[in-house]
């Protein structure tokens, strides 16, 4: 009896480049088997990480150009798309990675049953990942526990997440991804039931859940929705693979190829819905998503897991394989400049803001700005993120005062990649604002965090605190970290907590750094206004949702 696979596999059919020798053929029981050396896996992983740190797929870049060519896109959609394309050009010089969060490396591999290795496949792949992070100007982001409550950076960006399946055949195929924290944190699982298996109810349910993703993971997104699954983890894994377009080959009707199906019609329905949310490409408009993938999977009759996942503007994945003819990698776009328009003028005027003025004067100037207004920041920012904020809270709990540098300057939530020789800094885009939300109501009454700068939406508590204490949250474009390092950051120096490494407190000098007024001193929130306009008084459907 033929076994139908849960999710069918298809060999990558796109354009590939040969980068090395193939496997060695050996005879085993009168069958041709392929021997693959561990060094081949290491070299393939190294090259893949280098590629995805600096280059993007042609389809992704073409989609960004499509936003620029769309007369119905908002001015802010155009602004973000142009910034992201410009960032791709800077990154393609292989000095500054496209995103400062160079990610957790995730490997999803299929090893043919007639492949011979030394059995240390994961170690060899991990060695290639480690070599890439050591040799390139990337960022070490992985922490390992010392106790349940304490941890330290591994200093290698290991461990990588490596999953290897056995398949029929004699090839070794790998999908290699780099997932930053912002994108990974927007993978959600909802345990639902049969009541939402209806087009209208499902659309209502997903409208609410997709809106909750917000802009923290750097849209425009490649959005994936998986309905069903034999387990929660299978549902989530499938969503991650679908967001990388790894499952585009799935059939649209039941058949012997696969138990799971794609639903192109509902994909288009969801894409239309995302364009009505109002978030746009981060600061209002239509382009919250590039595209949508919907996968329907088998399920236990008492369960209905639903997973939602995104691939962000740093759409970093690459298909690879080793076969008898060579080692191959997917061809990413090495000339992204061809997607730039001839007219690269940024639409609209931005208000120039001098950051090197007393905090009271700076707050008064921001009070004159409209919600959603575009700004151009010039002067000094201090940089502080998770570790520094936790230490400052401990300082307050000990009865000490916040340092002057934290009270006298706007705070940029960020952590750079390593600084290349001859540059003021490594890639230095914003991190997710929401991770620091709990600190704002603590610091603002004491004169800290009066102006914060980061990416994405924030909680109602932050808006309320800004309204009570006269603070502001400014959003900047998430994604163009290489361009910001090259064009906007003039100087960077550590000013406190030097032992925190890339999370040390810094002072940076910026010129023409773009920002938008997201929360003002009245507590008005740009994203909440957009969401309310979209959702209105809708009541979410579904009886047992949660995450």
C-alpha positions as CSV (number, residue, x, y, z in Angstrom):
1,X,0.0,0.0,0.0
2,X,1.4,3.4,-1.0
3,X,1.9,5.8,1.9
4,X,0.7,9.3,1.3
5,X,3.1,11.8,2.8
6,X,1.7,14.3,5.3
7,X,3.4,17.2,3.4
8,X,4.8,16.3,0.0
9,X,8.4,17.1,-0.9
10,X,9.6,18.4,-4.2
11,X,13.2,19.1,-5.3
12,X,13.9,22.8,-5.6
13,X,13.2,23.8,-9.2
14,X,14.7,27.3,-9.2
15,X,18.0,28.5,-10.5
16,X,21.0,27.2,-8.7
17,X,24.8,27.8,-8.9
18,X,27.4,25.1,-8.5
19,X,29.9,26.0,-5.7
20,X,31.8,22.8,-5.1
21,X,32.4,19.1,-5.7
22,X,29.6,16.6,-5.6
23,X,29.3,13.4,-3.7
24,X,31.5,10.3,-4.4
25,X,29.7,7.3,-5.8
26,X,30.2,4.0,-4.1
27,X,28.6,0.6,-4.5
28,X,26.6,-1.0,-1.7
29,X,24.8,-4.2,-2.3
30,X,24.9,-3.6,-6.1
31,X,23.3,-0.2,-5.6
32,X,24.9,3.2,-6.3
33,X,25.2,5.2,-3.0
34,X,26.7,8.7,-2.6
35,X,29.4,9.5,0.0
36,X,29.4,13.1,1.3
37,X,32.3,14.3,3.3
38,X,31.6,16.4,6.5
39,X,33.7,19.2,5.1
40,X,31.3,19.5,2.2
41,X,28.4,20.1,4.6
42,X,30.5,22.6,6.5
43,X,31.5,24.5,3.4
44,X,27.9,24.5,2.1
45,X,26.6,25.9,5.4
46,X,29.2,28.6,5.5
47,X,28.4,29.7,2.0
48,X,24.7,29.7,2.6
49,X,25.0,31.8,5.7
50,X,27.2,34.3,3.9
51,X,24.7,34.5,1.0
52,X,21.6,35.0,3.1
53,X,23.3,37.6,5.3
54,X,23.8,39.9,2.3
55,X,21.5,38.9,-0.6
56,X,17.8,38.4,-1.2
57,X,15.7,36.5,-3.6
58,X,14.8,38.2,-6.9
59,X,11.1,37.7,-6.3
60,X,11.3,39.6,-3.0
61,X,13.1,42.5,-4.6
62,X,10.7,42.6,-7.5
63,X,7.8,42.8,-5.0
64,X,9.4,45.8,-3.3
65,X,9.8,47.4,-6.7
66,X,6.2,46.7,-7.4
67,X,5.2,48.8,-4.3
68,X,7.1,51.7,-5.8
69,X,5.3,51.3,-9.1
70,X,1.9,51.1,-7.5
71,X,0.1,54.5,-7.7
72,X,-2.3,53.3,-5.0
73,X,0.4,52.7,-2.4
74,X,0.8,55.3,0.2
75,X,3.7,57.8,0.4
76,X,4.9,55.9,3.4
77,X,4.7,52.6,1.6
78,X,6.9,54.1,-1.1
79,X,9.3,55.5,1.5
80,X,9.7,52.1,3.2
81,X,10.0,50.1,0.0
82,X,12.7,52.5,-1.3
83,X,14.6,52.3,2.0
84,X,14.6,48.5,1.9
85,X,15.7,48.4,-1.7
86,X,18.5,50.8,-0.9
87,X,19.5,48.7,2.0
88,X,19.7,45.6,-0.2
89,X,22.2,47.5,-2.4
90,X,24.4,48.5,0.6
91,X,24.3,44.9,1.9
92,X,25.2,43.4,-1.4
93,X,28.7,44.8,-1.0
94,X,29.3,41.9,1.5
95,X,30.5,44.2,4.3
96,X,27.4,45.2,6.3
97,X,24.8,42.5,6.7
98,X,21.3,43.5,5.7
99,X,20.0,43.3,9.3
100,X,21.8,43.9,12.5
101,X,20.1,40.8,14.0
102,X,21.9,38.2,11.9
103,X,19.6,35.6,13.4
104,X,19.3,32.1,14.7
105,X,20.3,29.8,11.9
106,X,17.6,27.2,11.1
107,X,18.4,24.2,8.9
108,X,15.7,21.9,7.6
109,X,17.4,19.1,5.7
110,X,16.4,15.9,3.8
111,X,19.0,13.2,3.6
112,X,18.5,10.6,0.9
113,X,18.5,7.0,2.1
114,X,21.5,6.2,-0.1
115,X,23.7,8.9,1.3
116,X,26.7,7.9,3.4
117,X,28.3,10.3,5.9
118,X,30.3,9.9,9.1
119,X,27.1,10.4,11.1
120,X,28.2,13.8,12.4
121,X,26.1,15.8,10.0
122,X,24.8,18.2,12.6
123,X,28.3,18.9,13.9
124,X,29.6,19.6,10.4
125,X,26.7,22.0,9.6
126,X,27.1,23.7,12.9
127,X,30.8,24.1,12.2
128,X,30.0,25.9,8.9
129,X,27.6,28.2,10.8
130,X,30.2,29.0,13.4
131,X,32.8,29.8,10.8
132,X,30.5,32.2,9.0
133,X,29.8,34.1,12.2
134,X,33.5,34.2,13.1
135,X,34.7,35.3,9.7
136,X,32.0,37.8,8.7
137,X,30.8,41.0,10.5
138,X,27.7,39.4,11.9
139,X,26.3,39.4,15.5
140,X,26.4,36.8,18.2
141,X,22.8,36.7,19.6
142,X,22.6,33.2,21.2
143,X,22.4,33.0,25.0
144,X,22.9,29.8,27.0
145,X,21.7,29.3,30.6
146,X,24.1,29.2,33.5
147,X,21.2,28.7,35.9
148,X,17.5,29.0,35.4
149,X,17.8,32.8,35.9
150,X,21.2,33.7,34.5
151,X,22.7,33.3,31.1
152,X,25.6,34.4,28.9
153,X,26.3,34.8,25.2
154,X,27.8,31.7,23.6
155,X,30.2,33.8,21.6
156,X,29.7,31.7,18.5
157,X,26.0,32.2,17.6
158,X,25.6,28.5,18.2
159,X,23.5,26.5,18.8
160,X,21.8,26.4,15.4
161,X,18.5,24.6,15.0
162,X,19.2,21.7,12.7
163,X,16.5,19.2,11.7
164,X,17.4,16.3,9.4
165,X,14.8,14.0,7.9
166,X,15.3,10.8,5.9
167,X,14.0,10.6,2.4
168,X,14.2,8.2,-0.5
169,X,17.0,9.0,-2.9
170,X,20.7,9.8,-3.0
171,X,20.8,13.6,-2.6
172,X,21.2,15.8,0.4
173,X,18.8,18.8,0.3
174,X,18.8,21.7,2.8
175,X,16.7,24.8,3.4
176,X,18.9,27.2,5.5
177,X,17.2,30.2,7.1
178,X,18.3,33.1,9.4
179,X,15.5,34.1,11.7
180,X,15.9,37.3,13.7
181,X,14.1,37.7,17.0
182,X,11.5,40.1,15.7
183,X,10.3,37.7,13.0
184,X,10.6,34.6,15.1
185,X,8.6,36.2,17.9
186,X,5.6,36.6,15.5
187,X,5.0,32.8,15.1
188,X,1.8,32.0,16.9
189,X,-0.2,28.9,17.6
190,X,-4.0,29.0,18.3
191,X,-5.9,26.0,19.5
192,X,-9.3,26.3,18.0
193,X,-12.2,23.9,17.1
194,X,-14.6,23.0,14.2
195,X,-16.6,26.2,14.7
196,X,-14.1,28.3,12.8
197,X,-14.0,26.0,9.7
198,X,-16.1,28.4,7.7
199,X,-14.7,31.0,5.3
200,X,-16.3,34.1,7.0
201,X,-15.6,32.9,10.5
202,X,-12.0,32.0,9.7
203,X,-11.5,35.4,8.0
204,X,-12.9,37.2,11.1
205,X,-10.7,35.1,13.4
206,X,-7.5,35.7,11.3
207,X,-8.2,39.4,10.8
208,X,-7.9,39.9,14.6
209,X,-4.9,37.6,15.0
210,X,-3.0,39.0,12.0
211,X,-3.6,42.6,13.2
212,X,-2.0,41.6,16.5
213,X,1.2,40.8,14.7
214,X,1.6,44.5,14.2
215,X,4.7,46.0,12.6
216,X,7.3,44.8,15.1
217,X,8.8,42.2,12.7
218,X,9.5,44.6,9.8
219,X,6.8,44.4,7.2
220,X,6.0,44.0,4.4
221,X,5.7,40.3,5.3
222,X,5.5,37.0,3.6
223,X,2.6,35.6,5.6
224,X,1.8,32.0,6.2
225,X,-1.3,30.5,7.8
226,X,-1.6,26.7,8.5
227,X,-5.0,25.3,9.4
228,X,-4.9,21.8,11.0
229,X,-2.0,19.5,11.7
230,X,-1.4,16.2,13.4
231,X,0.2,18.1,16.3
232,X,0.8,21.6,17.4
233,X,4.5,21.4,16.5
234,X,3.8,20.0,13.1
235,X,1.4,22.9,12.5
236,X,4.0,25.5,13.5
237,X,6.9,23.9,11.6
238,X,4.7,23.8,8.4
239,X,3.9,27.5,8.9
240,X,7.6,28.4,9.1
241,X,8.4,26.4,5.9
242,X,5.4,27.9,4.1
243,X,6.6,31.5,5.0
244,X,9.8,30.7,3.2
245,X,7.9,29.5,0.1
246,X,9.3,26.1,0.6
247,X,5.9,24.4,0.2
248,X,4.6,26.3,-2.9
249,X,4.5,23.0,-4.8
250,X,1.7,21.5,-2.6
251,X,-1.4,20.4,-4.6
252,X,-4.6,22.4,-4.4
253,X,-6.8,19.3,-4.5
254,X,-6.7,16.0,-2.7
255,X,-4.6,13.3,-4.3
256,X,-1.8,10.7,-3.8
257,X,0.9,13.4,-3.6
258,X,0.1,14.8,-0.2
259,X,-2.4,14.8,2.6
260,X,-1.9,18.6,2.9
261,X,-3.2,21.2,0.4
262,X,-2.7,24.8,-0.6
263,X,-5.7,27.2,-0.9
264,X,-4.8,29.9,-3.5
265,X,-8.3,31.4,-3.4
266,X,-8.2,32.0,0.4
267,X,-4.6,33.2,0.1
268,X,-5.9,36.1,-2.1
269,X,-8.8,36.7,0.2
270,X,-6.4,37.1,3.2
271,X,-4.0,39.3,1.1
272,X,-6.9,41.6,0.4
273,X,-7.8,41.7,4.0
274,X,-4.2,42.6,5.1
275,X,-4.3,45.6,2.7
276,X,-7.3,46.9,4.5
277,X,-5.7,46.8,8.0
278,X,-4.2,50.3,7.5
279,X,-0.7,49.4,8.8
280,X,0.8,49.2,5.4
281,X,4.6,48.8,5.1
282,X,5.1,49.9,8.7
283,X,3.6,53.4,8.7
284,X,0.3,53.3,7.0
285,X,-0.9,52.2,3.6
286,X,-1.7,48.9,1.8
287,X,1.5,46.8,1.8
288,X,1.4,45.0,5.2
289,X,2.2,41.8,3.2
290,X,3.9,40.9,0.0
291,X,1.9,37.7,-0.3
292,X,0.1,35.0,1.7
293,X,0.4,31.2,1.8
294,X,-2.4,29.1,3.3
295,X,-1.9,25.4,4.0
296,X,-4.7,23.1,5.1
297,X,-3.5,19.9,6.9
298,X,-5.1,16.8,8.3
299,X,-6.2,17.0,12.0
300,X,-7.4,14.9,14.9
301,X,-11.2,15.4,15.1
302,X,-10.9,16.9,18.5
303,X,-8.2,19.5,17.7
304,X,-7.8,22.3,15.2
305,X,-4.4,24.0,15.6
306,X,-3.9,27.1,13.6
307,X,-0.5,28.6,13.1
308,X,0.5,32.0,11.8
309,X,4.1,32.9,10.8
310,X,5.9,35.6,8.9
311,X,9.1,36.1,7.0
312,X,10.1,39.7,7.4
313,X,11.8,42.3,5.1
314,X,15.0,40.5,5.8
315,X,13.7,37.5,3.9
316,X,16.7,35.3,4.5
317,X,16.5,31.7,3.2
318,X,18.3,29.7,0.6
319,X,17.8,26.2,-0.9
320,X,20.9,24.0,-1.2
321,X,21.8,20.5,-2.2
322,X,24.7,18.1,-2.7
323,X,24.3,15.5,-5.4
324,X,26.5,13.4,-7.7
325,X,27.1,16.4,-10.0
326,X,28.1,19.0,-7.4
327,X,27.3,21.2,-4.4
328,X,24.6,23.7,-5.3
329,X,23.0,26.8,-3.8
330,X,19.9,28.8,-4.9
331,X,20.9,31.8,-6.9
332,X,20.1,35.0,-4.9
333,X,20.1,38.4,-6.5
334,X,23.7,39.9,-6.5
335,X,22.7,43.0,-8.4
336,X,19.8,44.5,-6.4
337,X,20.5,48.0,-7.8
338,X,18.6,47.0,-11.0
339,X,15.4,47.1,-9.0
340,X,15.9,50.7,-7.9
341,X,13.9,53.4,-9.8
342,X,15.9,56.0,-11.8
343,X,14.2,58.7,-9.7
344,X,15.1,57.9,-6.1
345,X,13.7,61.0,-4.5
346,X,11.9,60.3,-1.3
347,X,8.4,61.6,-1.4
348,X,7.2,64.2,1.0
349,X,9.0,66.5,3.4
350,X,10.4,65.4,6.7
351,X,10.6,67.8,9.7
352,X,14.2,68.2,10.8
353,X,14.6,67.6,14.6
354,X,17.8,68.7,16.4
355,X,18.4,66.1,19.1
356,X,21.2,68.1,20.7
357,X,18.9,70.5,22.7
358,X,17.6,70.3,26.2
359,X,15.0,67.6,26.8
360,X,12.3,70.1,27.7
361,X,12.9,71.9,24.4
362,X,12.9,68.7,22.4
363,X,9.7,67.6,24.0
364,X,8.1,70.9,23.2
365,X,9.2,70.7,19.5
366,X,7.8,67.1,19.2
367,X,4.5,68.3,20.7
368,X,4.0,70.5,17.6
369,X,4.2,67.4,15.3
370,X,1.2,65.5,13.9
371,X,0.6,61.8,14.7
372,X,2.3,59.8,12.0
373,X,4.4,62.8,10.8
374,X,7.8,61.9,9.2
375,X,10.9,63.3,11.0
376,X,14.6,63.6,10.2
377,X,16.6,63.1,13.3
378,X,20.0,64.8,13.7
379,X,22.3,64.7,16.8
380,X,22.8,62.4,19.8
381,X,20.9,59.3,20.7
382,X,21.8,56.9,23.5
383,X,21.4,53.2,22.7
384,X,20.0,50.9,25.4
385,X,18.1,47.6,25.1
386,X,17.1,44.6,27.1
387,X,20.1,44.1,29.4
388,X,20.7,47.8,30.1
389,X,17.0,48.3,30.9
390,X,17.0,45.4,33.4
391,X,20.1,46.8,35.1
392,X,18.5,50.3,35.3
393,X,15.4,48.9,36.9
394,X,17.6,47.1,39.5
395,X,19.4,50.4,40.1
396,X,16.0,52.0,40.9
397,X,15.1,49.1,43.2
398,X,18.3,49.7,45.1
399,X,17.2,53.3,45.7
400,X,19.7,54.9,43.3
401,X,19.0,57.4,40.5
402,X,18.9,56.9,36.8
403,X,22.1,58.1,35.1
404,X,22.1,61.5,33.4
405,X,22.8,60.1,30.0
406,X,19.5,58.1,30.2
407,X,17.5,61.2,31.1
408,X,19.1,63.8,28.9
409,X,18.8,62.1,25.5
410,X,16.3,60.1,23.5
411,X,16.8,56.3,23.8
412,X,17.3,54.2,20.7
413,X,16.5,50.5,21.2
414,X,19.1,48.7,19.2
415,X,22.1,46.4,19.2
416,X,24.7,46.5,16.3
417,X,26.4,43.8,14.4
418,X,30.2,43.8,14.6
419,X,31.9,46.9,13.2
420,X,33.8,46.4,9.9
421,X,37.2,48.1,9.5
422,X,36.8,51.7,8.4
423,X,33.2,52.0,9.5
424,X,31.7,53.9,12.5
425,X,29.5,50.9,13.3
426,X,28.2,47.7,12.1
427,X,24.6,47.3,10.8
428,X,22.5,49.2,13.3
429,X,18.8,49.0,12.8
430,X,16.1,49.2,15.5
431,X,15.0,46.3,17.7
432,X,11.4,45.6,18.7
433,X,10.0,48.3,20.9
434,X,7.5,46.0,22.7
435,X,10.2,44.2,24.6
436,X,10.9,47.3,26.6
437,X,7.2,48.2,27.2
438,X,7.2,47.2,30.9
439,X,10.0,49.7,31.7
440,X,8.5,52.9,30.3
441,X,6.0,53.4,33.1
442,X,8.8,52.9,35.6
443,X,11.3,55.2,34.0
444,X,9.2,58.1,32.7
445,X,8.1,59.4,36.2
446,X,11.8,59.6,37.0
447,X,12.7,61.5,33.9
448,X,14.0,58.5,31.7
449,X,12.6,57.1,28.4
450,X,10.8,60.4,27.7
451,X,11.6,59.9,24.0
452,X,12.1,56.4,22.7
453,X,13.0,55.2,19.2
454,X,12.6,51.7,17.9
455,X,10.4,49.7,15.5
456,X,6.9,48.3,15.7
457,X,3.8,48.9,17.8
458,X,3.7,49.3,21.6
459,X,1.3,48.4,24.4
460,X,-1.5,50.5,25.8
461,X,0.5,51.0,29.0
462,X,3.2,52.8,27.1
463,X,0.6,55.1,25.4
464,X,-0.9,55.8,28.8
465,X,2.4,56.6,30.3
466,X,3.3,59.0,27.5
467,X,0.0,60.7,27.9
468,X,0.5,61.1,31.7
469,X,4.1,62.2,31.6
470,X,4.4,64.0,28.3
471,X,6.6,61.4,26.5
472,X,6.9,60.3,22.9
473,X,7.5,57.1,21.0
474,X,9.1,57.5,17.6
475,X,9.2,54.6,15.2
476,X,11.9,54.2,12.6
477,X,11.9,51.8,9.6
478,X,12.7,48.2,10.6
479,X,14.9,46.5,8.1
480,X,17.4,48.9,6.5
481,X,20.1,48.3,9.1
482,X,23.0,48.4,6.6
483,X,21.9,51.6,5.1
484,X,21.5,53.3,8.5
485,X,25.0,52.3,9.4
486,X,26.4,53.6,6.1
487,X,24.4,56.8,5.7
488,X,22.9,57.8,9.0
489,X,25.3,56.9,11.9
490,X,28.3,59.2,12.1
491,X,29.8,58.0,15.4
492,X,29.3,55.3,18.0
493,X,31.0,54.9,21.4
494,X,30.3,52.8,24.5
495,X,29.3,55.0,27.5
496,X,28.2,52.4,30.1
497,X,27.9,48.6,30.7
498,X,30.8,47.8,28.4
499,X,30.8,44.2,29.5
500,X,27.4,43.7,27.9
501,X,29.0,43.5,24.4
502,X,26.7,44.4,21.6
503,X,24.1,45.3,24.3
504,X,26.3,47.9,26.0
505,X,25.0,51.4,26.4
506,X,26.2,53.7,23.6
507,X,26.0,57.2,22.4
508,X,25.6,57.6,18.7
509,X,25.6,60.6,16.5
510,X,23.0,60.5,13.7
511,X,22.2,62.5,10.6
512,X,19.0,62.4,8.6
513,X,17.8,59.3,10.5
514,X,14.1,58.7,9.5
515,X,11.5,58.5,12.2
516,X,7.7,58.8,12.5
517,X,5.6,60.0,15.4
518,X,3.8,56.8,16.6
519,X,2.8,57.8,20.2
520,X,2.5,61.4,21.2
521,X,2.3,63.2,24.5
522,X,-1.5,62.9,24.6
523,X,-1.2,59.1,24.5
524,X,-2.5,58.9,21.0
525,X,-1.2,55.8,19.2
526,X,-0.9,55.8,15.4
527,X,-1.2,52.0,15.1
528,X,-4.2,51.8,17.4
529,X,-5.9,54.4,15.3
530,X,-5.3,52.4,12.1
531,X,-6.4,49.2,13.7
532,X,-9.7,50.6,15.1
533,X,-10.5,52.1,11.7
534,X,-10.1,48.6,10.2
535,X,-11.7,46.4,12.8
536,X,-14.4,48.7,14.0
537,X,-16.8,46.9,16.3
538,X,-16.1,43.4,14.9
539,X,-16.5,40.6,17.5
540,X,-13.8,37.8,17.0
541,X,-15.2,34.4,16.2
542,X,-13.8,31.3,17.9
543,X,-14.5,29.7,21.2
544,X,-11.2,28.4,22.6
545,X,-8.5,30.6,21.0
546,X,-5.3,31.5,22.8
547,X,-1.6,31.6,22.4
